Amino acid sequence: MGMPVRIDESLYEDAKCHAKAESRTIAGQIEFWAKLGKAALDNPDLPVDFVRDLLISRAEPRDHATPFIPEGIRSDSHD
């Protein structure tokens, strides 16, 4: 259930621009920023870009995921 929240007009306009570019609703953009900020504060040892990419990847459908294969294990590597 959504809750109305008052925010600064400049933050709203900034969220509006980013939301359009990132195919989110304005509320979805602000929620993403809040989750990113919380995750970054909870994990200060991780770079913010890493935390952002992790949140984005967790939101993607699993059937679109590419499995991680470490370089030393690839079948096409030649020793």
TANOR-V409713 format. One record per pair of residues at least 12 apart in sequence whose ideal C-beta (glycine too) atoms are under 7 Angstrom apart, sorted by sequence separation. I is the first residue (numbers start at 1). J is the second residue. D is the distance in whole Angstrom. If there is no record, write none. Layout:
i = <I:I>
j = <J:J>
d = <D:D>
This chain:
i = <39:15:15:36:36:39:36:35:2>
j = <51:29:30:51:52:55:55:55:27>
d = <5:5:5:6:6:6:6:6:7>
